[in-house]
Amino acid sequence: MASSGPDHPQIGRVAARAGVYFAVVDGEGVVMDIVANRYYGLTGEAAQVWQRIVDADASPEGDLAADRPPVDSETVVGDAVEAWRASNLIASAHDPRTEEQLPVAKDARVPAKVGIPGKDIRAASRSVVIFGALLREMLRTKRLVKRRGLAVALTYLQSIRAGGDVPSRRSDLLSILHTYYASRIPLSQGKEDCLPRSLALASLLRRRGIDAEICFGVEKLPFRAHAWVEASGFVVNDSPNYIRRFTVLGRF
């Protein structure tokens, strides 16, 4: 491809690095980097460039040369691409892939629309044993995120094999959730704790055989990121009415 300007290197074919996810949000865009545990807000024009990168990466023949923009726009694209390359968000397609411990991303579909009824949760028993297990998972996942990063913590979550669904383990799930909500009061109520508590809950559910997954969503104005747990098409630890405002960026 021709250069984006006399002072800019060849843009060529580029791709999002492994562990980097993009979504269009309210006509603009957001990039999530689970290796660095960071989010990047994009303007509408920058989101269009990212969409071109994603589309080109999905096509064996595609690159940023397709539908070449005017010269001025090429300069903007070149500047943006170099900035994202410096932030380690994208790489040239021919760059060697680094072997990192990364989780497997699932289809980032829209959030589930069904929740677990609160009256059923309140009617279930609470358990000191479950409280202890939740606390252990909270400490374990917090330590993993702090010492080795979010990507490793998500890989750990996926390493816990589980194949059961919510209906077949409903009684156990309700008891876990009643204990989970009760434990938030002394441990973390009022804090921005959605990531550690969702990691802990998903890990415990998987240990109990329930195939739970953690979801990451964002809203743009004002910017807000959120994490929650879903299983068998149910929102497990949040209100479906609340999370429908978020665009799902990643599901693991």
N, C-alpha and C positions, 0 to 999 in steps of 0.2 A: 504494500500500500504506500502511496505517497505520504511524505511527512506532513504533520499538521501545521507546519510553519518552518521558516528558516532556522529558528532557534530551538525547535522541538525534535526529539528523536522519533524514529518510526514508532507508530502506535502498534501496528501489527495485530495479530490475533491474541487476545487476552482472555482470561477466565477468572472467575472468583476462586480464591484459595479455598481449600478444604476447611470446613468449619465456619464458613462465611455464608450468610443467608440474607436474601433481599425480598422486600415486598413493597408494592405500591400502597400508600396509605393516604387517603383523602387527596388524590391528585399529585401527591409528592411521594417521598419514599423514605424507607428506613433500612439500614443494613445492620445486621447483628453478627458479631464476631464472638463465637463461644470460646475460642482459644484465649483471647484477651479479655473476655467478659465485658464487652463494650457495645454500645449502640451508636450509630451515626445517623443523624437526620440529613435528608437530602432535599434540595429544592426540586421543583417540577422538572427543570431542564436536566439536573443531575440524575434524577430518577429515570428519565428517558435514556440517558447514556447507560445507566446500569441495566435497564431492560434490554438494550442492544447487546450488552455483554452477556447477559443470561441467555438471550435467544441465540447468540452466536455460539455460546458454549454448548447449547443443546443440539446444534446443527453441525455435522462433520464438515460442511462446506462454508459455514458462516464466519464472518469476522466483522470488525468495525468498518471495513471498507464498503460494506453493502450500503446502498443508498447514501453515497458519499454526500456529506453536508457541504454548504458553502464554505469558503476559505475561513471566514471569521469564526464560524461554528466549529470548524476543524481545530482551530487554535484553542477554543474553549474545551473541546473534548480532550485534546492532548494535555492541557494543563490539569484537567480533572483526573485523567488516567494516571499521570505521573504522581499526583498527590495520593491517590489510592494505592498506587504501587509502593510509595514510600511508607504508607501506613500498614503495609503488608495485607491488604485486602484483596488485591488481585495480583496475578503473575502472568507472564507470557506463557503461551500454551506449551512452548518447548522447554520451559524451565523444569528441572528435575523436581518431582514430587517428594516432599519430606514425609518421612514415616512418623506420623504423630499418632498418639492414642486418642482416636476420635470416635464418638458414638455414631450410630447409624440413624440418620434422620428419616422420619416417617412422613407420609403425605401430610403437608400442612394445610389440611382442610379447615373449613370454618369451625368455630367452637361447637361442642355438643349443645343441644337445646333442652336436654332433660337433666334435672338434678335429683338428689336424694332427698325425699321429704323430711323436713325438720322434725315433724311429730314422730316419725319412725325412729329417727336418731335418738330423740329424747326418751323414747320408750325402751331403748336397748340398755343393757347393763354396762357399767364402766368397770375397768380392770386395772389393778395396780401392776399386773404383769405387762399389760399393753402399754401403760404409762412408761414403765422402765424401758421397754423395747423402743418406744418412740424417742425417748431421751437419748438412748444409745445411738439410734440412727441420726438424730439431730447433731450430736457431737461428731459422729463419724463423717457425715457429709460436709459439715462446716469445716472440719479439718482438711478434708480432701480439697475443697474449693480454695481454702486459704493457702495450702502448701503446694498443690499440684494443678489447680485451676478447675474451672467449670467443666471443661471438656472431659477431664479425667473423672470427675464426679458423675457425669452423665454416662460415661462408659461403665463405671462401677454399677450404676443403676441397671443398665441393660444386661450386665453380667449375671444378675439374679434371675434365674429362669422361672417363668410363671406362665401358665396357660389357662388358668381358670377365669371364668367370667363373673360378673356381679350377681346375676340371679342364683347361680349355684353356691355362692358364698355370701349371700346377703346377710345372714345373721352375724357372721364374723365381721363383715364390713361395717355394719351398724354399730357394733360394740367398739370397734376401732375408732370410728368417727366420733362417737359420744366421748370417748376418752381423749381423743385428739382435741375437740373443741374445749373440753373442760381444762385440758393442760395448757391451753393458750393463755388463760388468765394469769397463772403464776409465772409462766415462762416468758411470754413475749407479747402479750396483748398490747396493742397500741403502737408497736414498732413496725418498721418497714421490713417485714419478715417473710414475705410470700415465697421467696426462693428457698431459704433453708427449711422452712416448714413443709413446703411442697416436696422437696427432695426427700426429707425424712419420711413423710407419709407415703410417697410412692415406693420408697425402698421397703418400708414395712409391709405394705400391701403385696408387693411382689414376693416377699419372704413368706407371706401367708397364702401364696398361690394365686393371687388376683393379678391379672395382666394389666397393670396400671402404667400410665405414661404421663410425663410432665410436658406441659405446653407453655410456650412463651408467646406473649402477644404484646402489641403496642398500640397506642393511640397517639395522634400527632399534635393536636392543639387543645390543651397544652400537652407536651410530650409526657407520656407515662408508659412504663413497662410493667408487665405483670406476669406472674407464673402461677399455674394452677395444675390440678391433677384430674385426669379423665380416665375412665375405664369402661369398656363395653358400651361406649356411646353415652355414658353418664358423666356429668360434671360432678366430681366427688367432693371437693372441699370449697366450693364457691357457688354463687348464685348464677344460673344461666342468664338471667336478666342483666347482671352486672358485666359478665365477661363478653357479652355479644357486642359491646362497644369496641373490643380489641380486634385488631387484625393479627391472625396467627402467623408468626415468623418461623417458628420451629416447633417440632413435636418429636419427642424422644422416648 
